[in-house]
Amino acid sequence: MKSEDIKPIEEVEELPDSWWYRVYLGVIITTILVISALWAFSRYFSS
């Protein structure tokens, strides 16, 4: 094989930061909602 026949590995294009910020925000909001729901259920069933 000649060095001309070897193709370089194509670099994967990374997603923009704004998309990742939306993902992080969605994870944080979902976590807060789940914790709040668990807290509310525990208060309701403890009495």
C-alpha positions, 0 to 999 in steps of 0.5 A: 500500500502506498501512503497515498492509498490510506485515507485519513480517519474522518473527524466526527463533527461535534454538536454545538454547545447550545445543544448540550446546554439544553440537554443539561437543563433538561436533565436538571429540571427532570431531576428536580421534578422527580425528587419533588414527586418522591418527596410529595408521595412520601409526605402523603403516604407517611400520614 
